[in-house]
Amino acid sequence: MHSRRILAIIVALGCAAAVSNQGLLSAAGISAARDNFDGQCAKCHGESGQGDGPAGMSLSIRPRNFTDCSRMSKDSNERIFNIIKGAANRRA
């Protein structure tokens, strides 16, 4: 289970790296991404990113399973960024 949580965080970091100017994240950036995932994403997507978070169970459309690499590889980095950005805007 711990390895799946790490995978979910890596997916989130990959998305962040894809849109950063340098393509690299600092230790502070990695920590911030982890905190963001834990605070904003895990409640629906689950701590391990499998779409099994407690808040996601009441949604009519299940949250995406970030550990499904075959599914996640179908979306471009730009699309993933825009999805995350859109979700952030809906929470604001």
C-alpha positions as CSV (number, residue, x, y, z in Angstrom):
1,M,0.0,0.0,0.0
2,H,2.9,2.4,0.8
3,S,4.3,1.8,-2.7
4,R,1.0,2.7,-4.3
5,R,0.9,6.0,-2.3
6,I,4.4,6.8,-3.5
7,L,3.3,6.0,-7.1
8,A,0.4,8.4,-6.8
9,I,2.7,11.1,-5.5
10,I,5.1,10.4,-8.4
11,V,2.3,10.9,-10.9
12,A,1.4,14.2,-9.2
13,L,5.0,15.2,-9.3
14,G,5.4,14.2,-12.9
15,C,2.4,16.5,-13.8
16,A,4.0,19.3,-11.8
17,A,7.4,18.8,-13.5
18,A,5.8,18.8,-16.9
19,V,4.5,22.3,-16.4
20,S,7.4,23.7,-14.5
21,N,9.8,26.0,-16.3
22,Q,12.9,23.9,-15.6
23,G,11.2,20.4,-15.6
24,L,12.8,19.8,-12.2
25,L,11.4,20.2,-8.7
26,S,13.2,21.2,-5.6
27,A,12.9,19.3,-2.3
28,A,10.5,22.1,-1.2
29,G,8.5,21.6,-4.4
30,I,8.2,17.9,-3.8
31,S,7.1,18.5,-0.2
32,A,4.5,21.0,-1.4
33,A,3.2,18.6,-4.0
34,R,2.9,15.8,-1.4
35,D,1.1,18.2,1.0
36,N,-1.2,19.3,-1.8
37,F,-2.1,15.7,-2.8
38,D,-2.7,14.8,0.9
39,G,-4.8,17.8,1.5
40,Q,-6.7,18.2,-1.7
41,C,-6.7,15.0,-3.7
42,A,-6.5,12.1,-1.3
43,K,-9.9,12.7,0.2
44,C,-11.4,11.5,-3.2
45,H,-8.6,9.7,-4.9
46,G,-7.4,7.9,-1.7
47,E,-4.1,8.0,0.0
48,S,-2.7,5.6,-2.5
49,G,-4.3,7.3,-5.5
50,Q,-6.5,4.4,-6.4
51,G,-9.7,6.4,-6.5
52,D,-10.9,4.9,-3.2
53,G,-10.9,7.9,-0.9
54,P,-13.9,8.3,1.5
55,A,-15.3,11.4,-0.1
56,G,-15.1,9.9,-3.6
57,M,-17.5,7.1,-2.6
58,S,-20.5,9.4,-2.6
59,L,-19.7,10.8,-6.1
60,S,-21.7,9.6,-9.1
61,I,-18.5,9.3,-11.1
62,R,-15.7,7.5,-9.3
63,P,-12.4,9.4,-9.0
64,R,-9.6,8.3,-11.3
65,N,-7.2,5.6,-10.2
66,F,-3.8,7.2,-10.6
67,T,-2.1,3.9,-10.3
68,D,-3.6,2.6,-13.5
69,C,-0.6,3.4,-15.8
70,S,-2.4,2.1,-19.0
71,R,-5.2,4.6,-18.3
72,M,-3.0,7.5,-17.1
73,S,-0.7,7.2,-20.1
74,K,-3.6,8.0,-22.5
75,D,-3.8,11.7,-21.3
76,S,-1.2,14.3,-22.3
77,N,0.6,16.2,-19.6
78,E,-1.2,19.3,-20.7
79,R,-4.6,17.6,-20.3
80,I,-3.7,16.4,-16.8
81,F,-2.5,19.9,-15.8
82,N,-5.7,21.4,-17.0
83,I,-7.8,18.9,-15.1
84,I,-5.9,19.6,-11.9
85,K,-6.0,23.3,-12.5
86,G,-9.8,23.1,-13.1
87,A,-10.3,21.1,-9.9
88,A,-8.3,23.7,-8.0
89,N,-10.5,26.5,-9.5
90,R,-13.6,24.7,-8.5
91,R,-12.4,24.4,-4.9
92,A,-11.5,28.1,-4.6
